[in-house]
Amino acid sequence: MVAVDIERAVSEIGNAEGFPGLTRAWRWSPMSRFVFSLALDDEGDWAYQVNTLDSFDEGLVRAVLEFAREHRLGRGQVAQPFTVVPGFTYGSYGFDAVASVPPAVHGYHIGRNEDLNEVVSAVFPAYRCEFSGNETLDEATYRFKRMLHPTVMSRPPVPYLRMKYDNTKTGGGSVGPDRGFTTPDVLLRELELLQGAPGSYVEFENYRGEVWRIVWDGAWIVNGASQDVPLSEEWVMTSLGCPTR
């Protein structure tokens, strides 16, 4: 890997300025809606970057960069697709972790400075329930770019949720034998549609690997046992291990 003078590379961005209250850190805005912030690690050969869209909070971003630097989050070329460290809090935000993805996932500087891209971890405030720790590189890329919305600092949890289902009444169902990523609103809708559809099922998994299989047979059957299922957003989010609003 080519050695990169990160500080020089940032200085060449154009409108980069020092990040207030944080040493060896900078921020810049490529357009009005975006603010990008980057901090060097202690050795000076790796950096952590937070990108924000319409939601820049200087204090929160500073706290995330400090946390990432302290924990050396996702540092190095062999980092996991997601590196997640719990124990983060800031103000009234509900985040309980900071997560990072490696250069192969974020691509923040691709097309502008590929060498710089290879020595930057993308870091963002997160919720522990969003990650299993077993994601492949492709899965992490899909989640990071299409589901998690890591640039939005006001975002709610986007839980790790895999689901498969079949509904004999609506004719809807998942494709293939594996559970696929989805969102809580889809899960809740399919649970509601189970009622009055004998022979149908919904099966879902949370970030801990816990699995629920729910069918309707004149009553709710959950993992083989008859019980009431409170069909609510709160029940779904609790099952997924995420904080509720």
N, C-alpha and C positions, 0 to 999 in steps of 0.2 A: 504494500500500500504506500502511495506517495505521501510524504510528510506534508502537512498543510499548516500554513500560518493562519490560524483561524481569525485572529485579531485583524490581520491585514485584509483577509477576505471580506470580513464584515465592513471594514472601513471603505471598501470599494463598492459597497452596495449603493451609496449615494446619500440618502437622507437618514442614515443610521445615527443615533445619538446615544449617549450613556444612559443606562437605566437608573433612575433615581434610587438611591439607597442600597445599591447592589454593586459590588466591585466586579470588574471585568465582565460587564454585562451591557447589552445594548438593546435598543428597540428601534423599529422603523415601520413605516406605513406605505406599502406599495400602492394603495388606493384608499379612499376615505373610509371604507367599511372595515378594513383590515388593520390590525396591529400585530406585528411579529416581534417576539422578544427572545433573546438568546443570551445564555450565560456560559462562560468557560468553566470547566471543572478545575480542581486544584492543580492538576499537572499541566493544564493548558493545551492538551492535545485532544480533548474531546469537549463537546458542547451539548447543552440541553436547550431546546427551543419550544416555546409556547406560541401557537398561532391563535388569534381570536378574531371572531366575526361579529360585528355589531354588539359586542359585549365586553369590551376591555375594562377590567378592574385592576388598576395598578397594584393594589395591595394583594389581591388574590394571585396575580401572575408572579409577583415577587416571592410570595410564600411557596408557590409551586416550584419555581426555579431554585430557591434555597433548599427545599426538601429534596429535589432531584439531585442537586449537587452534594448534599450531605449523604445521600444513600447511593450515590454513583449509579443512578438509575439507568439500566439498559446499556451501560458503558461497554464499548468494544464490539468487534465484528462478529462475535459468536453469541450475541444476546438472543434471548428467546423472542418469539414473535410478539408476545406481550410480557412485559415485566411489571409486576404490580406490587406496591408496598403499601399496606394499610397503616392506619394511625395518623392520617392527615386530617386536619380540621382548619377551617378559616371562617371567622365571622358567623353570619347566619346561613351560610351555604350548607347544604346537606352532604357534600362530598366527604368520604371517609378513607380515601386512598389517592395516591398518585400513580398513574400508569405511564409506560413508555412503549414506543415501538421503534424498531431499528430502521436504518436507512432504506432497506429493501422494501419496507412497508410504506413509509411516509413520502419519500421522494420530494421533500420540500425544496431542494435546490437543483433538481434535475432540469436540464435545459438552460441553466444559468451558471452553475458552478458544481460540476459532478464531484470534484475532489472534496469540496466542502460538504456536500451531501453525505459522503461516506464517513464523516466524523461527527455526525449530529444525531442525537436521540430526540425524537418528538415526544414531548411530555405534556400531560394534561391532567387536571383534577378529575377524579373518577369515583365510582362506587364499586366496592369489592364484589358485589353480586353480578357484575358485568363480565367476569372473566373466570374461566375454568382452570386456566393454566396449562391446558392440553391443546390449545388451538394450533393448527398448522399455519404456515406462513400465508397460504392462500386464504384461510379462514380469518386470520387476523387482518389481512388487507381488506377483505370484504367488510368485516365489522367496523374497522377504523374509518373506511372511506364512505360506507353506505348506510351504517346504522347508528354509530355512537355519537356523531356530531360533536367531535372533541373540541371544535373551535368555539362552541357556544357555552359560555360560562354559566348561563342560567338554566342549563338543560336538566331535565329530570333523569332518573336512572333508566338505562336501556338494558334490562337484565339479560344475562346469558339464558337463552330459552330456545330449546330445540323441541320440535313437535312433529308428530305425524298423526293423521286422522283419516277416518272414512265415515261418510254419512249416507245411509241408505235412502233417506228421505229427500235430501237436496241433490244427491248425486255428486257432491263435492268430495274431494279427498286428496291426500298428498301423493306424490309420484315416487315410486321406488320404496325399498324396505327401510331406509334410514330416516331418522328424524332430522329435519332441516331447521335452520334458524328462522325465527319469526318474532313477532312482537306481542306484548300482553293483550292488546285490543283484539288481535286475530284469535288468540287463544280463548279469550272470554266469549267472543262471538260464536266460535265453534262449540264451546261448552253449552251455551244457551240453545244451540240448534240440535243438540243431542236429545233433548226432551221430546218424547213422542216419536223417536226414531230407533226402534229396536234393531239390534244387530250392528249399530254404529259404535264408534269409539273415538276417544281423543287420548293420546299418550304424549306426555311432555316431560322434559328433563330440565333441572336447574343447574347452576354452576357447581354445586357440590356433587353432581352425578345422581341425585335423588330423582326417581322416576315415579310418575303417577299415571295410571291407566284407568280411564273413567268410561263407563258404558251406561246405557239406559235400558232397564228391563222392567219397566213399570215403576222403578225407583232407581236412585243413583247407586251404582256399584263402583267403589273406588278401591283399586288394587285387590279385587275379589271380595270385598266386604261391603255390605249394604250400609249406607250412611247418607245423611243430608249433606249436600254440597252448597254452601252459600255462594251463589254466583254473583260475585262482586269484584271490582277492581282490587279492593283491599285483600280479599282472599287470594286472588291470583298473585299479587305482589308479595304477600307473606309467604306463599308457597315457593316463590322464586328467591326468597331470602333478601328481598330489597326493602328499603324503607318506604312507608306509605306516606302520602301527603297529609 
